Amino acid sequence: MLTPPLDGDDWLALTDEPLPVGTAADWAVLPRCGAVVLFSGTARDHAPGRAGVELLDYEAYEEHVVPRLADIAAEMRSRWPDLGRVVLIHRIGPVDIGESSVIVVASAPHRPAAFEAARFGIDTL
């Protein structure tokens, strides 16, 4: 089971386990942050020109992806220095329809930074 880090404010992972969406949102809450924005990308049953999708299967090279997640988190913190916690977790392997394949969470003292950082995180990922 994927669990939050014991230290630090970035939770970055690539996993073949179901994503801990609620846990990630709860972990991002900090006393100094009044906003937590969570994006969860879920597998859907269709794609352009393809109806009846039953499963998505993600592959990735962990040695390339995990450093890239760290780069994205660092850029988020550079652009929005007041960020509290950042979560970037992507699923690999088979993902059933309706399951989350990626989560991005950003907490900040105020909602504009949290929304903008989360949007940047998913768009860059």
Secondary structure, 3 states (H helix, E strand, C coil): CCCCCCCCCEEEEEECCCCCHHHHHHHHCCCCCCEEEEEEEECCCEECCEECCCEEEECCCHHHHHHHHHHHHHHHHHHCCCCCCEEEEEECEEEECCCEEEEEEEEECCHHHHHHHHHHHHHHC
